[in-house]
Amino acid sequence: MKRRMKRRAKRKHNSLLRWVAAAAAVLFLFPVTAPGLCAETGEKDPGVYRYNPEGKPDPFKPFIDIVEERKEAAQKEAVQKESVPIPPLQRFPVDNFRLTGIVWTANKKIAIVKTPEGKRYTLRRGTPFGINGGRVEEILPDSVVVVEKIKDYSGDIHTERVILALEKNGGNP
């Protein structure tokens, strides 16, 4: 019985060696080089899809991190805006100001406006004016023309002309 088991073990061992020897012979007879396997032929197969990550968001970056980064950037920007004092002429919309007078001299044009708080300020051409980043474009004998940059819902910036007219009789009925 022991002899039979030894013979079976030898047969299994011999058959395994034969298979390994056959595989090694095939590899030596038909060698395949690495550049031959990896080289591109330069032809594009229309049926094969290749992912191009250019201009696309990273699918492995969590969305929550992106939102948090944007919130942090917005908070930093808000803190910077708060730390810079806003001039009185840029605290209110242009429509809330009242044009109370215009002074013309030989070489100067000055307009006088009243804020909603009741204070008066002078305007010259180019003075920053209003909350939308407006500037005084022109001072006419009976009005002041202000050009504002207004951002719409889609993020586009448009320029808009606002005219402050001088009220007749000083605004009193």
Stockholm file with secondary structure:
# STOCKHOLM 1.0

chainA/1-173         MKRRMKRRAKRKHNSLLRWVAAAAAVLFLFPVTAPGLCAETGEKDPGVYRYNPEGKPDPFKPFIDIVEERKEAAQKEAVQKESVPIPPLQRFPVDNFRLTGIVWTANKKIAIVKTPEGKRYTLRRGTPFGINGGRVEEILPDSVVVVEKIKDYSGDIHTERVILALEKNGGNP
#=GR chainA/1-173 SS CHHHHHHHHHHHHHHHHHHHHHHHHHHHHSCCCHHHHHCCCSCCCTTCCCCCCTTSCCTTSCHHHHHHHHHHHHHHHHHHHHHSCCCGGGSSCGGGCEEEEEEECSSCEEEEEECTTSCEEEECTTCEETTTTEEEEEECSSEEEEEEEEECTTSCEEEEEEEEECCGGGGCC
#=GC SS_cons         CHHHHHHHHHHHHHHHHHHHHHHHHHHHHSCCCHHHHHCCCSCCCTTCCCCCCTTSCCTTSCHHHHHHHHHHHHHHHHHHHHHSCCCGGGSSCGGGCEEEEEEECSSCEEEEEECTTSCEEEECTTCEETTTTEEEEEECSSEEEEEEEEECTTSCEEEEEEEEECCGGGGCC
//
